[in-house]
Structures are given as structure tokens and as C-alpha cells.
């Protein structure tokens, strides 16, 4: 704190050294230099015009016109200045030393008052103040904030309102930033454009529910019922429908959905554990005989068929030993599936680091970036693994990669990829 006060005193003294001599100096008549100023300004403006002309920003005709106007304006200014009365002859009153004293007291007082209002004396105690760092992108420039990304996407959709993929992306972005009502509106726009797509309707129902505090019994309920009619064997639909029925107190119907869902989650133990807690809670609301009856009515064959038909690819990725010296553990690893023909957008993708190798990942419909571009929409796909030096998806010059095609998405495929090529 002492060093801060001393520094402040020194800075105030330096400021006074600039101000006080001017206040104490004897007044002298000023020389009119308006002509010189006007000429200097005209010369600077002429240089700017020449630079614009040479750079092709203005044509030769425009340059000549502006050059002539500049000369005319300068001539008028010089003529007007010559007709003004000479200000040098005007007597100037002597300066008062009292003014200098008052200013000398006023400047330090103003500095102390301003710092007391806007500053923080505690900051001078040496306590570290946390700063907000804007992460830099791969090109060294700050990354775009989520607010800027949303604004750009909104502008693009205002110009192209019939773009369902853009609306779907905006809806998911709104959802991630907890703007649930806006997300629901965007999902509705997608549904109006593409029809009753399950992924879109699921997002729509979720957004509506979150906008009402997580309740699936309000505006979201009709959407949930529609999804159940379209995709009665979808794990996500079964989970959501069971939750909606449970919130309404219809525990029997909730258990019907959840019992059917439970074996579908064998490969996802954490999700299955959460579902078991929901099932136990619903069972506690019903008698033991009714619970036993519901369990006996579970259609085992349907569950088996759903599990078998679910689009999914299990991929094990490793790096060829001959290329390990070309890879850093922090290099970005992309594992993704693309359609054999059509748009280059990945149908499902996972982003990791090379340090995770060897690694096993699962590609499925939950990773779809757009509703019309998911694994289940294609029977065969191309699966790739890329170690990206730039951190950007897709193999670029210098990147390491491997590709395999065709891979059937409905065969519960388990494939192994060894990255052994350099782009």
C-alpha cells in the first residue's frame, strides 16, 4: 500500500509539472497560423487521395474531381483568413497566481476522489485479481464467443429462413445456453420444414419441457405422445415417455415404458443405473402383484429386435508403431463416419487426443449433427480416424489418417483401425 501511495504522489507531481508552468508563464500574444494549418491539412488530404487512387479504391476521374475541390476549398479558406482582424493586437489580461494554486490543489483532490469512486484500494495490498482470458484459436486470434456465433447464425437464417439444418443447429445452440423458449421456437421451425422427424421432435419436446421447469406434462406432452406413435422402440422416446407418465402419476404406464427400455441400456451401465432408480421409485407406488404382472408382460422379442436394429459402430483405434515419433499426445484425434456418397458432413464423430490411443469408441445416432444426417439414414458408411496437427476435422497435408469402407451400420459392427498413412 505504501509503494502505491508513493507512486500516486509521483504521478500527480509529474502531472503538475506539465500544468503549472503554463499557468504561471507570462501571457504573450499569439501568432495567427491558420494559413499554415490549412495548407498542411490540404497536403495530407492530397496524399490520402493519391494512396486511394494508386490502390484502386477510387478512379482517376474521382481523384481529379476531389483534387480540384480541395484546391478550391483551400483558396477560399486562405482568402477568408486574410480578411479577419488581427488577433495579435488584442491585449490579454495577466494570469493570476491564485488560479495556479487552485489548480494545483484541485488535480490531486480530483484524482483521489475519482479513484475512491471507481478504483479499489484493496488491489494495492498485493492480493491477486483473477483475470478472464479469452482462449486463442489455432491461428492465434481469439475464438468467437457463443453469443457472436449465435448472432451470425441468426443473421444467416434471416437471409435464408428455409434452411432446416441451420435452424436445427441454432436450436441446439440455444439449448446449450439455456435459452429454452428460443430453442423450442427454433425446433418448431425445423419441424415445420422437415416434418415429423424423431430427432427434431425429441429436441422440441425437451426444449418445451425445460422452458416449463422440466415438466413433460405441459406443452411438451402432445409432442411426446406423437413421438411415441412414430418411434415406439426408440430408447430416448421410451425414457421421455416414461418420465412424462410418471410426472402425471401414471406409474403403471411409466413402468411399461421403462421395463421395455431397461435391457436396451446393457451397454450403458450409468444410464441403466439411473433408470433402475426411476423404476424402483415407480414400483414403490404400486402393489407387488401389479408390478409382477407388468414384468411378465414385457415383449422380450421386441426388445431383442430393437437392440439388434439400432445403428451403431464400435471402433477400436490405434497408431502404427512406425509413426509414433510423428505424434504428440496433445494432437487432436477425430474418429468419424461419413456417407459413401452425398454431403461431406460426418454422420457421427468423436473428438479425443492422440494421448488416448489405443482407444475404443462407439458411433451412433446420438452424435448426429443434423436430423437428416444420422447413421441410421444410411446402410453403409466410411469410417475414418485422423490425427490432426491443426486441430481441424478432415485429413489435411501432414495429418495422419486411416479409412475403412464400406461398414454396415446395422450389423453391430466392431472394427479396428490402425492409423498408418500420412496425408
ZIDAGI-V379268 format. One line per field, one symbol per residue. phi: phi as a letter, one per 30 degrees, with the letter a starting at -180 (. if undefined). psi: psi as a letter, one per 40 degrees, with the letter a starting at -180 (. if undefined). burial: # if it has 9 or more other ideal C-beta (glycine too) atoms within 8 Angstrom, else .. A space follows every 50 residues. Layout:
phi: ???
psi: ???
burial: ???
This chain:
phi: .dddddddddddddddddddeddcdddbddcdcedddddddddddddddd dddddidbddddedddddddddddddddddddcddddddddcdddcdddd dddddddddddddddddccbdddddjddcdcccddcddcidddddddddd dddddddddbdccddddddddddeddcicddddddddddddddcjddedd dddddddddddciidcccddedddddddddbdcdedddddddddddddic dddddedddddeddcedbedddddddddddddddcbddddddddddddde ddddddddcddabccccbceddcddcbcedddccbabbddbjeddddaab cbcdddddbcbccbddcddbddbbeddbdbbccbbbccddicdjdcejdc aabbadbddcchdbbbbcdbbcd
psi: dddddddddddddddddddddddeihhiiihhfddddddddddddddddd ddddeediidddddddddddddddddddddddeiihedehihiiihdddd ddddddddddddddddddahddeeeehihhihhhiiadeeiiihiddddd dddddddddgefgdddddddddddddefgddddddddddddddeaghddd ddddddddddeffeheebddddddddddddgeehdddddddddddddeeg ddddddddddddeeedegdddddddddddddddeeiidddddddddehgd ddddddddehhihhhhhihhdeedeehideihhhhihiidiaiehidiih haideeiiihihhadeehdidegideehdiihhihhhhdeeiihhiheii iiihiihheeefhhihhhheih.
burial: .......#...#..##..##..#........#..#..##..#..##..## .##....#....#..##..##.##..##..#.....#.......#...## ..##..##..#..##.................................## .###.##.....##.##########....#..##.######.##..#### ############..##.#.##.######.#...##.###########... ############.##......#..##.##.###..#...##..#...#.. .##.###..###########..#...#...##########.....##### .###..#.#.#####.##.######..#.#########....#..#..## ##.##.#.##..#.#.###...#
